[in-house]
Amino acid sequence: MNPPLDPARRRVLAAGAAGALGSLLPTQPSFAAEEALRTRPIPVGGEALPIVGIGTAVIFDFENDAVKYAERRHVIETLIAGGGKLIDTAHSYGHAEARVGELVADLGGREKLFLATKFSYGATREEATASMQSSLRRLKTDHVDLMQAWNVANPDYDLGLLRDWKRQGICRYIGMTISQTRSYEAIGRVLAREKPDFFQVNYSLGDREAEASLLPAAQDAGAAVLINLPFGRNSMFKKAAGKALPEFAAEFGATSWAQFFLKFILSHPAVTTVIPGTDKPEYMIDNLKAGRGTLPDTAMRKRIIQYWDAL
């Protein structure tokens, strides 16, 4: 979900990123002078995955809106130009999956992207298969890079169907997701037993509960970790509204609150990629900057937590 137009973020973008933003013409922005976007290996196979991607819930759920279509097109164009690859969507996100398929086809970007989608974990085999087939049609592709079981809450859930799809070439990787704290114990048991290729969980500076068990469990299971809700459903920007970044943010290269929040997440050793949502190209550029340069070390992470909890 995209954050509100945070005044601090707006000032930073206007002052510090004007050269990169230009006038936001409908052409790919240049990142030639930028440090390369960091990547991390997917534990299963070692494929390098850029550490900043994008989520599509809510903001890509629209139809018959030329202005939104053009803006989202530029967001994806900016993601690709900036070295990002991962787009996360789902059949349950309204029209988002279809919009992603149209935009990627329009840009001719399928081979440059890592497409991830989901199906309802509680669906029957027939229902799940129908959902998967619909997702492929909407995404205009014969396979996805990652198929995930969405918000798994049954501790006895198994990934047998997903493994069948992987063997058939329908997806290259398999995973499961959670964004509900009440289901952490259940999905933790599945994670330890099934050892998926990917695990997606909610985690932010303001909601660190996943650190206690799920992030270590994902590491132990050998799963790549995607982070959803990195801005805490906008609560992070609301708390920081009107406040200047702490001076120590410069020590790890954060020049906006978004970068401050994302760099903290990305400094956790279990995390592979963050997938914040955004509907604005300038926010996409800002998010990508979090994946460049220095990340907080262990001592700095503690300092960030102490600062944030006292704010």
C-alpha positions, -999 to 999 in steps of 0.1 A, spaced: 0 0 0 14 34 -9 22 59 18 6 94 19 25 123 5 48 127 36 61 163 38 96 152 48 97 127 19 85 154 -5 112 179 6 139 153 2 128 143 -32 125 179 -44 159 189 -30 180 157 -33 165 137 -63 155 164 -87 182 154 -112 170 118 -112 134 127 -114 136 153 -141 101 163 -153 88 127 -152 84 124 -189 70 91 -201 105 77 -208 127 55 -187 147 76 -161 184 73 -162 202 56 -133 236 56 -150 252 77 -122 236 56 -94 253 28 -75 240 -6 -86 210 -19 -68 220 -46 -43 210 -82 -50 208 -112 -27 209 -149 -37 177 -170 -35 189 -198 -12 174 -225 -36 197 -223 -66 215 -190 -58 198 -168 -84 204 -131 -77 173 -111 -68 173 -73 -64 165 -64 -29 138 -38 -37 106 -47 -56 70 -36 -55 37 -48 -42 4 -41 -61 -24 -44 -36 -49 -16 -38 -29 8 -59 -30 -14 -91 -67 -23 -85 -84 0 -110 -100 -2 -145 -108 22 -173 -86 50 -159 -60 62 -184 -43 85 -159 -37 57 -134 -26 34 -162 0 58 -174 13 65 -139 16 28 -130 32 22 -163 59 47 -154 63 31 -120 71 -3 -135 93 14 -161 112 31 -133 115 -2 -114 131 -19 -144 153 11 -152 165 12 -116 176 -25 -116 145 -39 -98 127 -70 -110 101 -84 -85 64 -75 -88 42 -92 -63 4 -95 -70 -25 -118 -63 -58 -130 -77 -74 -115 -46 -62 -79 -53 -92 -70 -75 -80 -59 -109 -44 -56 -99 -32 -89 -115 -48 -80 -148 -34 -45 -148 1 -59 -141 -3 -83 -170 -13 -55 -194 14 -31 -182 42 -57 -184 30 -67 -219 28 -30 -229 63 -25 -218 76 -57 -233 92 -64 -199 83 -100 -191 118 -113 -194 132 -84 -173 109 -91 -144 103 -116 -116 65 -121 -114 50 -134 -81 14 -141 -75 -8 -161 -51 -38 -183 -47 -60 -189 -16 -44 -216 6 -79 -229 16 -90 -236 -20 -96 -272 -31 -72 -286 -57 -97 -279 -85 -103 -243 -72 -66 -237 -68 -59 -249 -103 -86 -228 -118 -72 -198 -99 -37 -205 -111 -49 -207 -147 -68 -175 -144 -37 -158 -130 -16 -169 -160 -42 -155 -184 -44 -122 -165 -7 -119 -164 -4 -128 -200 23 -155 -195 26 -192 -195 45 -193 -162 52 -172 -131 85 -169 -113 69 -175 -79 36 -189 -69 25 -185 -33 -2 -199 -10 -18 -168 4 -21 -161 42 -16 -198 53 -33 -203 87 -35 -241 89 -5 -257 106 -11 -290 87 -10 -273 53 13 -290 27 29 -276 -5 22 -307 -26 1 -289 -52 27 -262 -55 54 -287 -59 34 -303 -87 31 -270 -105 68 -264 -101 76 -298 -117 53 -289 -146 71 -256 -152 41 -234 -142 62 -217 -116 100 -216 -110 97 -212 -72 71 -219 -46 62 -201 -14 36 -190 11 27 -157 27 13 -143 60 4 -108 71 -16 -117 102 2 -120 135 -25 -144 148 -14 -170 123 23 -168 130 24 -200 151 5 -220 125 25 -209 95 57 -213 115 50 -250 118 44 -252 80 76 -233 73 98 -256 94 82 -288 79 77 -279 42 107 -256 37 93 -235 8 116 -217 -16 101 -183 -5 84 -170 26 66 -137 27 58 -119 60 48 -85 73 77 -68 90 86 -32 97 105 -10 122 72 -4 139 61 -41 138 91 -63 146 72 -94 159 84 -115 130 120 -112 143 112 -134 173 105 -166 154 95 -164 117 126 -147 103 150 -171 121 127 -200 110 129 -189 74 167 -188 76 167 -223 91 144 -235 63 165 -221 36 138 -198 23 142 -164 6 122 -138 25 99 -112 10 87 -84 33 52 -70 29 37 -40 48 72 -24 53 56 9 61 31 -6 85 0 3 64 12 40 64 15 41 102 52 47 100 48 79 79 21 91 102 44 87 133 73 105 115 51 133 100 67 167 105 99 153 120 134 156 106 155 124 101 179 118 129 214 129 121 227 93 123 206 83 93 234 98 72 258 71 85 239 45 64 230 68 35 193 73 43 180 107 30 142 101 34 120 84 59 112 57 33 149 49 29 153 49 67 125 24 72 135 2 42 172 1 50 164 -10 86 144 -40 72 170 -48 46 197 -49 72 181 -80 88 202 -110 76 171 -131 68 155 -106 44 159 -110 7 136 -84 -8 112 -57 3 80 -51 -17 65 -17 -8 36 -5 -29 37 28 -47 17 46 -73 43 73 -80 75 71 -100 93 94 -76 84 71 -47 97 42 -67 130 60 -72 131 68 -35 124 32 -26 151 19 -49 177 42 -32 172 22 -1 187 -8 -19 219 11 -28 249 18 -7 254 11 30 230 -8 53 229 -5 91 251 -29 110 240 -47 142 249 -18 165 231 7 142 200 -15 141 199 -12 179 203 25 177 175 28 152 151 7 173 159 28 204 153 60 185 121 49 170 106 34 201 113 67 219 99 89 192 
